[in-house]
Amino acid sequence: MMTSAMRTLLYTVLLCGGALAPAETPAPASAEPIEQLGRLLGRWTTRGEMKATPYSTAGAVSSELDCGWAPRHSFMICSQLVRSAAGAQEQLSVYTYSAAGRAFRFVGWSREDAHPRTPELRIEDNVWSYSSETEIDGRPVRFRTVNTFTSPTTMLWRSEYAEGSAPWRLLGEGADERVE
């Protein structure tokens, strides 16, 4: 049975992996950092595979992701339907850029988890990375998802975990494709 912490991790992996890119994709034309979030605009499909780990269940994963700007262009809002071995799950994510903090912000919710996800989000050119650390069964566990936009319509994702100071281990990987 999947615990709440494992479910939250899976949703973070899928959403964060559900949309990101490498150096060959040109940067957005605007000098405004928030414009980088425009890479998510549109409808995406995700395909990937999760591995059997203490924090994930092995199996295929897929999703449909729809992203658009909020009316005043201050937030990118994404709605996602994820299908995995754990079942189907709906999620909502919000992205923004804080000029005062000079940092990107991300928060995500799923309908079945009362606690929002707020991993650190870094965007450097075409590579977006989400990272967080939590304590599970009294041990520190780090998680990261790295999304690389290889073109305006393709993003590769890889999610990993590390217990304590141990090396990173694969949770899952896949690709997103913009379909609209």
Backbone as JSON Lines, residues from 0, in Angstrom:
{"i":0,"aa":"M","n":[0.84,-1.19,0.0],"ca":[0.0,0.0,0.0],"c":[0.89,1.25,0.0]}
{"i":1,"aa":"M","n":[0.5,2.23,-0.77],"ca":[1.29,3.44,-0.9],"c":[0.95,4.41,0.23]}
{"i":2,"aa":"T","n":[1.98,4.86,0.95],"ca":[1.78,5.81,2.04],"c":[1.53,7.2,1.47]}
{"i":3,"aa":"S","n":[1.07,8.11,2.33],"ca":[0.84,9.49,1.92],"c":[2.13,10.14,1.43]}
{"i":4,"aa":"A","n":[3.25,9.88,2.12],"ca":[4.54,10.45,1.69],"c":[4.94,9.92,0.32]}
{"i":5,"aa":"M","n":[4.71,8.62,0.09],"ca":[5.06,8.04,-1.21],"c":[4.16,8.6,-2.3]}
{"i":6,"aa":"R","n":[2.87,8.79,-1.99],"ca":[1.93,9.32,-2.97],"c":[2.32,10.76,-3.32]}
{"i":7,"aa":"T","n":[2.65,11.55,-2.32],"ca":[3.08,12.93,-2.56],"c":[4.33,12.96,-3.42]}
{"i":8,"aa":"L","n":[5.29,12.08,-3.13],"ca":[6.5,12.0,-3.93],"c":[6.16,11.65,-5.37]}
{"i":9,"aa":"L","n":[5.32,10.63,-5.57],"ca":[4.97,10.23,-6.93],"c":[4.33,11.38,-7.68]}
{"i":10,"aa":"Y","n":[3.43,12.13,-7.04],"ca":[2.78,13.24,-7.71],"c":[3.76,14.35,-8.03]}
{"i":11,"aa":"T","n":[4.71,14.58,-7.13],"ca":[5.73,15.59,-7.4],"c":[6.58,15.17,-8.58]}
{"i":12,"aa":"V","n":[6.99,13.91,-8.6],"ca":[7.79,13.39,-9.71],"c":[7.03,13.55,-11.01]}
{"i":13,"aa":"L","n":[5.77,13.17,-11.02],"ca":[5.01,13.21,-12.26],"c":[4.73,14.62,-12.71]}
{"i":14,"aa":"L","n":[4.41,15.51,-11.81],"ca":[4.16,16.88,-12.24],"c":[5.45,17.55,-12.62]}
{"i":15,"aa":"C","n":[6.43,17.43,-11.79],"ca":[7.7,18.07,-12.1],"c":[8.32,17.44,-13.32]}
{"i":16,"aa":"G","n":[8.17,16.15,-13.44],"ca":[8.62,15.48,-14.64],"c":[7.65,15.69,-15.76]}
{"i":17,"aa":"G","n":[6.48,16.11,-15.43],"ca":[5.45,16.32,-16.42],"c":[5.63,17.58,-17.2]}
{"i":18,"aa":"A","n":[6.68,18.27,-17.14],"ca":[6.95,19.37,-18.02],"c":[8.29,20.04,-17.71]}
{"i":19,"aa":"L","n":[9.79,19.89,-18.75],"ca":[11.06,20.61,-18.61],"c":[12.16,20.42,-19.71]}
{"i":20,"aa":"A","n":[14.0,21.17,-20.02],"ca":[14.76,21.16,-21.29],"c":[16.24,21.51,-21.48]}
{"i":21,"aa":"P","n":[17.32,21.02,-22.78],"ca":[18.75,21.33,-22.93],"c":[19.08,22.57,-23.72]}
{"i":22,"aa":"A","n":[20.31,22.83,-23.84],"ca":[20.82,24.1,-24.34],"c":[20.51,24.41,-25.78]}
{"i":23,"aa":"E","n":[20.02,23.46,-26.58],"ca":[19.76,23.76,-27.97],"c":[18.44,24.5,-28.19]}
{"i":24,"aa":"T","n":[17.55,24.52,-27.21],"ca":[16.3,25.24,-27.32],"c":[16.56,26.71,-27.02]}
{"i":25,"aa":"P","n":[16.16,27.62,-27.9],"ca":[16.41,29.03,-27.63],"c":[15.63,29.51,-26.41]}
{"i":26,"aa":"A","n":[16.23,30.42,-25.69],"ca":[15.57,31.01,-24.53],"c":[14.43,31.89,-25.01]}
{"i":27,"aa":"P","n":[13.41,32.1,-24.18],"ca":[12.33,33.01,-24.57],"c":[12.87,34.39,-24.91]}
{"i":28,"aa":"A","n":[12.19,35.08,-25.81],"ca":[12.66,36.38,-26.31],"c":[12.7,37.45,-25.22]}
{"i":29,"aa":"S","n":[11.77,37.42,-24.3],"ca":[11.69,38.45,-23.28],"c":[12.81,38.31,-22.26]}
{"i":30,"aa":"A","n":[13.26,39.45,-21.74],"ca":[14.28,39.44,-20.69],"c":[13.65,39.21,-19.32]}
{"i":31,"aa":"E","n":[12.33,39.25,-19.22],"ca":[11.64,39.03,-17.96],"c":[11.74,37.55,-17.59]}
{"i":32,"aa":"P","n":[12.28,37.23,-16.41],"ca":[12.42,35.83,-16.02],"c":[11.12,35.04,-16.04]}
{"i":33,"aa":"I","n":[10.0,35.68,-15.67],"ca":[8.74,34.94,-15.63],"c":[8.38,34.36,-17.0]}
{"i":34,"aa":"E","n":[8.86,34.97,-18.07],"ca":[8.55,34.49,-19.41],"c":[9.1,33.09,-19.67]}
{"i":35,"aa":"Q","n":[10.11,32.67,-18.9],"ca":[10.65,31.32,-19.07],"c":[9.58,30.27,-18.78]}
{"i":36,"aa":"L","n":[8.62,30.63,-17.92],"ca":[7.55,29.69,-17.6],"c":[6.66,29.41,-18.82]}
{"i":37,"aa":"G","n":[6.72,30.27,-19.82],"ca":[5.95,30.08,-21.05],"c":[6.28,28.8,-21.79]}
{"i":38,"aa":"R","n":[7.4,28.18,-21.47],"ca":[7.73,26.89,-22.09],"c":[6.68,25.83,-21.79]}
{"i":39,"aa":"L","n":[5.92,26.03,-20.71],"ca":[4.91,25.05,-20.32],"c":[3.58,25.24,-21.03]}
{"i":40,"aa":"L","n":[3.38,26.36,-21.7],"ca":[2.09,26.65,-22.33],"c":[1.62,25.51,-23.22]}
{"i":41,"aa":"G","n":[0.34,25.23,-23.13],"ca":[-0.26,24.25,-24.03],"c":[-0.6,22.94,-23.36]}
{"i":42,"aa":"R","n":[-0.84,21.96,-24.21],"ca":[-1.21,20.62,-23.76],"c":[-0.03,19.68,-24.0]}
{"i":43,"aa":"W","n":[0.3,18.91,-22.98],"ca":[1.42,17.97,-23.02],"c":[0.93,16.57,-22.67]}
{"i":44,"aa":"T","n":[1.59,15.56,-23.22],"ca":[1.38,14.19,-22.77],"c":[2.71,13.69,-22.22]}
{"i":45,"aa":"T","n":[2.62,12.91,-21.17],"ca":[3.8,12.37,-20.5],"c":[3.78,10.86,-20.59]}
{"i":46,"aa":"R","n":[4.93,10.29,-20.89],"ca":[5.11,8.84,-20.86],"c":[6.39,8.58,-20.1]}
{"i":47,"aa":"G","n":[6.35,7.56,-19.26],"ca":[7.56,7.23,-18.53],"c":[7.42,5.91,-17.8]}
{"i":48,"aa":"E","n":[8.45,5.63,-17.02],"ca":[8.47,4.39,-16.25],"c":[9.02,4.68,-14.87]}
{"i":49,"aa":"M","n":[8.29,4.25,-13.87],"ca":[8.75,4.34,-12.49],"c":[9.46,3.03,-12.14]}
{"i":50,"aa":"K","n":[10.44,3.11,-11.28],"ca":[11.2,1.94,-10.83],"c":[10.68,1.48,-9.47]}
{"i":51,"aa":"A","n":[10.97,0.24,-9.12],"ca":[10.61,-0.28,-7.8],"c":[11.66,0.22,-6.81]}
{"i":52,"aa":"T","n":[11.25,1.12,-5.92],"ca":[12.14,1.67,-4.9],"c":[11.33,1.75,-3.61]}
{"i":53,"aa":"P","n":[11.97,2.09,-2.51],"ca":[11.19,2.29,-1.29],"c":[10.16,3.42,-1.41]}
{"i":54,"aa":"Y","n":[10.3,4.28,-2.44],"ca":[9.46,5.46,-2.57],"c":[8.63,5.48,-3.85]}
{"i":55,"aa":"S","n":[8.67,4.41,-4.63],"ca":[7.9,4.36,-5.86],"c":[7.57,2.91,-6.21]}
{"i":56,"aa":"T","n":[6.5,2.76,-6.95],"ca":[6.06,1.45,-7.42],"c":[6.43,1.31,-8.88]}
{"i":57,"aa":"A","n":[7.0,0.17,-9.26],"ca":[7.41,-0.06,-10.65],"c":[6.18,-0.06,-11.56]}
{"i":58,"aa":"G","n":[6.35,0.52,-12.73],"ca":[5.28,0.49,-13.72],"c":[5.28,1.7,-14.61]}
{"i":59,"aa":"A","n":[4.47,1.58,-15.64],"ca":[4.33,2.68,-16.6],"c":[3.57,3.82,-15.95]}
{"i":60,"aa":"V","n":[3.88,5.01,-16.4],"ca":[3.18,6.21,-15.94],"c":[2.9,7.08,-17.15]}
{"i":61,"aa":"S","n":[1.73,7.71,-17.15],"ca":[1.39,8.63,-18.23],"c":[0.55,9.75,-17.65]}
{"i":62,"aa":"S","n":[0.49,10.85,-18.36],"ca":[-0.34,11.96,-17.89],"c":[-0.72,12.88,-19.04]}
{"i":63,"aa":"E","n":[-1.71,13.7,-18.77],"ca":[-2.12,14.78,-19.65],"c":[-1.96,16.05,-18.83]}
{"i":64,"aa":"L","n":[-1.24,17.02,-19.36],"ca":[-0.93,18.26,-18.66],"c":[-1.39,19.44,-19.51]}
{"i":65,"aa":"D","n":[-2.19,20.33,-18.92],"ca":[-2.66,21.53,-19.61],"c":[-2.21,22.75,-18.83]}
{"i":66,"aa":"C","n":[-1.46,23.66,-19.48],"ca":[-0.91,24.83,-18.8],"c":[-1.28,26.12,-19.52]}
{"i":67,"aa":"G","n":[-1.56,27.16,-18.75],"ca":[-1.87,28.46,-19.32],"c":[-1.59,29.57,-18.31]}
{"i":68,"aa":"W","n":[-1.46,30.79,-18.83],"ca":[-1.21,31.94,-17.97],"c":[-2.47,32.33,-17.23]}
{"i":69,"aa":"A","n":[-2.31,32.77,-15.99],"ca":[-3.4,33.4,-15.25],"c":[-3.72,34.73,-15.94]}
{"i":70,"aa":"P","n":[-4.91,35.29,-15.73],"ca":[-5.32,36.49,-16.46],"c":[-4.33,37.65,-16.47]}
{"i":71,"aa":"R","n":[-3.59,37.9,-15.41],"ca":[-2.67,39.03,-15.38],"c":[-1.22,38.62,-15.66]}
{"i":72,"aa":"H","n":[-1.04,37.4,-16.16],"ca":[0.27,36.94,-16.62],"c":[1.3,36.87,-15.47]}
{"i":73,"aa":"S","n":[0.83,36.67,-14.26],"ca":[1.74,36.59,-13.11],"c":[1.98,35.16,-12.66]}
{"i":74,"aa":"F","n":[1.13,34.25,-13.12],"ca":[1.23,32.85,-12.71],"c":[0.99,31.95,-13.91]}
{"i":75,"aa":"M","n":[1.71,30.84,-13.97],"ca":[1.42,29.77,-14.92],"c":[0.67,28.72,-14.11]}
{"i":76,"aa":"I","n":[-0.51,28.32,-14.6],"ca":[-1.34,27.37,-13.9],"c":[-1.47,26.11,-14.75]}
{"i":77,"aa":"C","n":[-1.22,24.96,-14.12],"ca":[-1.26,23.69,-14.85],"c":[-2.19,22.7,-14.14]}
{"i":78,"aa":"S","n":[-3.0,22.04,-14.92],"ca":[-3.88,20.98,-14.44],"c":[-3.41,19.69,-15.08]}
{"i":79,"aa":"Q","n":[-3.33,18.61,-14.28],"ca":[-2.77,17.37,-14.78],"c":[-3.57,16.17,-14.3]}
{"i":80,"aa":"L","n":[-3.76,15.21,-15.19],"ca":[-4.34,13.92,-14.85],"c":[-3.24,12.88,-15.02]}
{"i":81,"aa":"V","n":[-2.87,12.22,-13.92],"ca":[-1.77,11.25,-13.9],"c":[-2.35,9.85,-13.78]}
{"i":82,"aa":"R","n":[-1.83,8.93,-14.59],"ca":[-2.2,7.52,-14.51],"c":[-0.95,6.71,-14.22]}
{"i":83,"aa":"S","n":[-1.01,5.91,-13.13],"ca":[0.14,5.09,-12.74],"c":[-0.36,3.82,-12.07]}
{"i":84,"aa":"A","n":[0.57,3.0,-11.6],"ca":[0.21,1.79,-10.88],"c":[-0.59,2.12,-9.63]}
{"i":85,"aa":"A","n":[-0.44,3.32,-9.1],"ca":[-1.18,3.75,-7.92],"c":[-2.6,4.21,-8.25]}
{"i":86,"aa":"G","n":[-2.95,4.28,-9.54],"ca":[-4.27,4.73,-9.97],"c":[-4.22,6.07,-10.65]}
{"i":87,"aa":"A","n":[-5.39,6.65,-10.89],"ca":[-5.47,7.97,-11.55],"c":[-5.56,9.05,-10.47]}
{"i":88,"aa":"Q","n":[-4.92,10.18,-10.74],"ca":[-4.89,11.28,-9.77],"c":[-4.9,12.61,-10.51]}
{"i":89,"aa":"E","n":[-5.7,13.55,-10.01],"ca":[-5.72,14.9,-10.56],"c":[-4.86,15.81,-9.72]}
{"i":90,"aa":"Q","n":[-4.15,16.72,-10.37],"ca":[-3.26,17.65,-9.69],"c":[-3.41,19.05,-10.26]}
{"i":91,"aa":"L","n":[-3.08,20.03,-9.44],"ca":[-3.05,21.42,-9.86],"c":[-1.71,21.99,-9.42]}
{"i":92,"aa":"S","n":[-1.04,22.71,-10.31],"ca":[0.25,23.32,-9.98],"c":[0.25,24.78,-10.4]}
{"i":93,"aa":"V","n":[0.96,25.58,-9.61],"ca":[1.07,27.01,-9.9],"c":[2.55,27.38,-9.86]}
{"i":94,"aa":"Y","n":[2.99,28.1,-10.89],"ca":[4.37,28.57,-11.01],"c":[4.35,30.09,-11.05]}
{"i":95,"aa":"T","n":[5.4,30.71,-10.51],"ca":[5.56,32.15,-10.64],"c":[7.03,32.49,-10.47]}
{"i":96,"aa":"Y","n":[7.33,33.78,-10.6],"ca":[8.69,34.27,-10.37],"c":[8.59,35.43,-9.39]}
{"i":97,"aa":"S","n":[9.42,35.4,-8.36],"ca":[9.48,36.48,-7.38],"c":[10.66,37.38,-7.74]}
{"i":98,"aa":"A","n":[10.36,38.6,-8.21],"ca":[11.44,39.54,-8.54],"c":[12.2,39.94,-7.28]}
{"i":99,"aa":"A","n":[11.49,40.12,-6.18],"ca":[12.15,40.51,-4.93],"c":[13.08,39.41,-4.44]}
{"i":100,"aa":"G","n":[12.64,38.16,-4.54],"ca":[13.46,37.04,-4.09],"c":[14.38,36.5,-5.17]}
{"i":101,"aa":"R","n":[14.21,37.02,-6.4],"ca":[14.99,36.56,-7.55],"c":[14.99,35.04,-7.64]}
{"i":102,"aa":"A","n":[13.76,34.47,-7.54],"ca":[13.63,33.02,-7.53],"c":[12.29,32.59,-8.14]}
{"i":103,"aa":"F","n":[12.3,31.44,-8.77],"ca":[11.07,30.84,-9.25],"c":[10.4,30.14,-8.08]}
{"i":104,"aa":"R","n":[9.09,30.08,-8.13],"ca":[8.3,29.43,-7.08],"c":[7.38,28.41,-7.71]}
{"i":105,"aa":"F","n":[7.15,27.31,-6.99],"ca":[6.27,26.24,-7.45],"c":[5.47,25.73,-6.25]}
{"i":106,"aa":"V","n":[4.19,25.5,-6.46],"ca":[3.37,24.82,-5.45],"c":[2.42,23.9,-6.21]}
{"i":107,"aa":"G","n":[2.24,22.7,-5.68],"ca":[1.35,21.73,-6.33],"c":[0.46,21.06,-5.31]}
{"i":108,"aa":"W","n":[-0.74,20.72,-5.74],"ca":[-1.71,20.03,-4.9],"c":[-2.28,18.85,-5.66]}
{"i":109,"aa":"S","n":[-2.64,17.81,-4.93],"ca":[-3.43,16.74,-5.5],"c":[-4.72,16.66,-4.69]}
{"i":110,"aa":"R","n":[-5.73,16.14,-5.29],"ca":[-7.04,16.11,-4.61],"c":[-7.04,15.22,-3.39]}
{"i":111,"aa":"E","n":[-6.19,14.2,-3.37],"ca":[-6.21,13.24,-2.28],"c":[-5.18,13.52,-1.19]}
{"i":112,"aa":"D","n":[-4.38,14.56,-1.34],"ca":[-3.36,14.89,-0.34],"c":[-3.61,16.3,0.18]}
{"i":113,"aa":"A","n":[-3.8,16.43,1.47],"ca":[-4.14,17.73,2.05],"c":[-2.96,18.7,2.09]}
{"i":114,"aa":"H","n":[-1.75,18.2,1.88],"ca":[-0.57,19.05,2.01],"c":[-0.02,19.43,0.63]}
{"i":115,"aa":"P","n":[0.16,20.72,0.37],"ca":[0.75,21.13,-0.91],"c":[2.23,20.75,-0.96]}
{"i":116,"aa":"R","n":[2.73,20.6,-2.19],"ca":[4.15,20.33,-2.43],"c":[4.81,21.64,-2.81]}
{"i":117,"aa":"T","n":[5.96,21.92,-2.22],"ca":[6.67,23.17,-2.51],"c":[8.16,22.91,-2.68]}
{"i":118,"aa":"P","n":[8.55,22.05,-3.63],"ca":[9.99,21.85,-3.82],"c":[10.65,23.12,-4.34]}
{"i":119,"aa":"E","n":[11.95,23.22,-4.12],"ca":[12.71,24.33,-4.69],"c":[12.76,24.14,-6.2]}
{"i":120,"aa":"L","n":[12.52,25.21,-6.95],"ca":[12.56,25.17,-8.41],"c":[13.67,26.08,-8.9]}
{"i":121,"aa":"R","n":[14.58,25.52,-9.67],"ca":[15.63,26.3,-10.33],"c":[15.48,26.15,-11.83]}
{"i":122,"aa":"I","n":[15.56,27.27,-12.53],"ca":[15.52,27.25,-13.99],"c":[16.8,27.89,-14.49]}
{"i":123,"aa":"E","n":[17.58,27.1,-15.21],"ca":[18.83,27.57,-15.8],"c":[18.82,27.17,-17.25]}
{"i":124,"aa":"D","n":[18.6,28.17,-18.11],"ca":[18.45,27.94,-19.55],"c":[17.33,26.93,-19.78]}
{"i":125,"aa":"N","n":[17.62,25.79,-20.36],"ca":[16.6,24.81,-20.72],"c":[16.47,23.69,-19.7]}
{"i":126,"aa":"V","n":[17.13,23.82,-18.57],"ca":[17.08,22.78,-17.55],"c":[16.35,23.31,-16.33]}
{"i":127,"aa":"W","n":[15.3,22.61,-15.94],"ca":[14.54,22.94,-14.76],"c":[14.78,21.84,-13.75]}
{"i":128,"aa":"S","n":[15.09,22.21,-12.51],"ca":[15.29,21.18,-11.48],"c":[14.45,21.51,-10.26]}
{"i":129,"aa":"Y","n":[13.82,20.48,-9.75],"ca":[12.99,20.56,-8.55],"c":[13.7,19.73,-7.49]}
{"i":130,"aa":"S","n":[13.84,20.25,-6.29],"ca":[14.5,19.47,-5.25],"c":[13.82,19.71,-3.9]}
{"i":131,"aa":"S","n":[13.86,18.66,-3.09],"ca":[13.29,18.76,-1.75],"c":[13.98,17.75,-0.85]}
{"i":132,"aa":"E","n":[13.79,17.95,0.44],"ca":[14.32,17.01,1.43],"c":[13.25,16.82,2.5]}
{"i":133,"aa":"T","n":[13.12,15.61,2.96],"ca":[12.13,15.31,3.99],"c":[12.69,14.22,4.91]}
{"i":134,"aa":"E","n":[12.0,13.96,5.97],"ca":[12.4,12.88,6.87],"c":[11.36,11.77,6.74]}
{"i":135,"aa":"I","n":[11.81,10.56,6.45],"ca":[10.93,9.4,6.33],"c":[11.48,8.31,7.24]}
{"i":136,"aa":"D","n":[10.65,7.83,8.14],"ca":[11.07,6.8,9.12],"c":[12.32,7.22,9.86]}
{"i":137,"aa":"G","n":[12.41,8.51,10.21],"ca":[13.53,9.01,10.99],"c":[14.81,9.25,10.21]}
{"i":138,"aa":"R","n":[14.77,9.09,8.89],"ca":[15.97,9.29,8.05],"c":[15.74,10.42,7.07]}
{"i":139,"aa":"P","n":[16.78,11.24,6.82],"ca":[16.64,12.28,5.8],"c":[16.68,11.66,4.4]}
{"i":140,"aa":"V","n":[15.76,12.09,3.56],"ca":[15.7,11.6,2.18],"c":[15.59,12.82,1.27]}
{"i":141,"aa":"R","n":[16.46,12.89,0.27],"ca":[16.44,13.98,-0.71],"c":[15.81,13.47,-2.01]}
{"i":142,"aa":"F","n":[15.09,14.34,-2.68],"ca":[14.47,14.02,-3.97],"c":[14.8,15.12,-4.96]}
{"i":143,"aa":"R","n":[14.96,14.73,-6.2],"ca":[15.14,15.74,-7.26],"c":[14.57,15.2,-8.57]}
{"i":144,"aa":"T","n":[14.04,16.13,-9.33],"ca":[13.61,15.84,-10.69],"c":[14.28,16.87,-11.58]}
{"i":145,"aa":"V","n":[14.9,16.4,-12.63],"ca":[15.56,17.29,-13.58],"c":[14.83,17.13,-14.91]}
{"i":146,"aa":"N","n":[14.34,18.25,-15.41],"ca":[13.63,18.29,-16.69],"c":[14.49,19.05,-17.68]}
{"i":147,"aa":"T","n":[14.66,18.47,-18.83],"ca":[15.48,19.11,-19.85],"c":[14.66,19.27,-21.12]}
{"i":148,"aa":"F","n":[14.44,20.53,-21.54],"ca":[13.73,20.79,-22.79],"c":[14.72,20.59,-23.93]}
{"i":149,"aa":"T","n":[14.48,19.57,-24.73],"ca":[15.37,19.29,-25.86],"c":[14.91,19.97,-27.13]}
{"i":150,"aa":"S","n":[13.67,20.45,-27.14],"ca":[13.11,21.23,-28.25],"c":[11.89,21.96,-27.7]}
{"i":151,"aa":"P","n":[11.27,22.83,-28.48],"ca":[10.06,23.51,-27.98],"c":[8.9,22.55,-27.7]}
{"i":152,"aa":"T","n":[8.96,21.31,-28.22],"ca":[7.86,20.37,-28.05],"c":[8.24,19.11,-27.28]}
{"i":153,"aa":"T","n":[9.46,19.01,-26.81],"ca":[9.9,17.8,-26.11],"c":[10.66,18.15,-24.84]}
{"i":154,"aa":"M","n":[10.33,17.44,-23.78],"ca":[11.02,17.59,-22.51],"c":[11.31,16.21,-21.95]}
{"i":155,"aa":"L","n":[12.55,15.98,-21.55],"ca":[12.94,14.73,-20.91],"c":[12.99,14.95,-19.41]}
{"i":156,"aa":"W","n":[12.57,13.94,-18.63],"ca":[12.61,14.08,-17.17],"c":[13.24,12.85,-16.55]}
{"i":157,"aa":"R","n":[13.89,13.09,-15.43],"ca":[14.54,12.03,-14.65],"c":[14.38,12.4,-13.18]}
{"i":158,"aa":"S","n":[13.83,11.46,-12.39],"ca":[13.62,11.69,-10.96],"c":[14.47,10.72,-10.16]}
{"i":159,"aa":"E","n":[15.06,11.24,-9.07],"ca":[15.98,10.45,-8.27],"c":[15.76,10.72,-6.78]}
{"i":160,"aa":"Y","n":[16.3,9.82,-5.94],"ca":[16.28,10.03,-4.5],"c":[17.63,9.63,-3.93]}
{"i":161,"aa":"A","n":[17.93,10.14,-2.75],"ca":[19.15,9.78,-2.03],"c":[18.81,9.77,-0.54]}
{"i":162,"aa":"E","n":[19.16,8.69,0.12],"ca":[18.95,8.59,1.56],"c":[20.21,9.05,2.26]}
{"i":163,"aa":"G","n":[20.07,10.05,3.13],"ca":[21.24,10.6,3.82],"c":[22.26,11.11,2.82]}
{"i":164,"aa":"S","n":[23.5,10.67,2.96],"ca":[24.56,11.11,2.04],"c":[24.84,10.06,0.96]}
{"i":165,"aa":"A","n":[23.97,9.06,0.83],"ca":[24.14,8.02,-0.19],"c":[24.02,8.63,-1.59]}
{"i":166,"aa":"P","n":[24.55,7.94,-2.6],"ca":[24.44,8.46,-3.98],"c":[22.98,8.47,-4.47]}
{"i":167,"aa":"W","n":[22.74,9.25,-5.51],"ca":[21.42,9.35,-6.11],"c":[21.05,8.02,-6.76]}
{"i":168,"aa":"R","n":[19.75,7.65,-6.62],"ca":[19.22,6.42,-7.23],"c":[17.99,6.79,-8.05]}
{"i":169,"aa":"L","n":[17.8,6.1,-9.15],"ca":[16.71,6.4,-10.08],"c":[15.35,6.0,-9.51]}
{"i":170,"aa":"L","n":[14.4,6.95,-9.56],"ca":[12.99,6.69,-9.23],"c":[12.19,6.43,-10.5]}
{"i":171,"aa":"G","n":[12.45,7.23,-11.53],"ca":[11.72,7.1,-12.78],"c":[12.24,8.07,-13.81]}
{"i":172,"aa":"E","n":[11.87,7.81,-15.05],"ca":[12.29,8.71,-16.14],"c":[11.32,8.57,-17.3]}
{"i":173,"aa":"G","n":[11.32,9.59,-18.15],"ca":[10.43,9.57,-19.29],"c":[10.54,10.84,-20.11]}
{"i":174,"aa":"A","n":[9.52,11.08,-20.91],"ca":[9.52,12.24,-21.81],"c":[8.12,12.82,-21.89]}
{"i":175,"aa":"D","n":[8.06,14.13,-22.07],"ca":[6.81,14.85,-22.3],"c":[6.84,15.38,-23.72]}
{"i":176,"aa":"E","n":[5.67,15.41,-24.34],"ca":[5.56,15.94,-25.69],"c":[4.41,16.93,-25.74]}
{"i":177,"aa":"R","n":[4.68,18.11,-26.3],"ca":[3.6,19.1,-26.47],"c":[2.75,18.63,-27.66]}
{"i":178,"aa":"V","n":[1.44,18.5,-27.43],"ca":[0.56,18.03,-28.47],"c":[-0.35,19.14,-29.0]}
{"i":179,"aa":"E","n":[-0.43,20.26,-28.29],"ca":[-1.21,21.43,-28.75],"c":[-0.56,22.68,-28.26]}
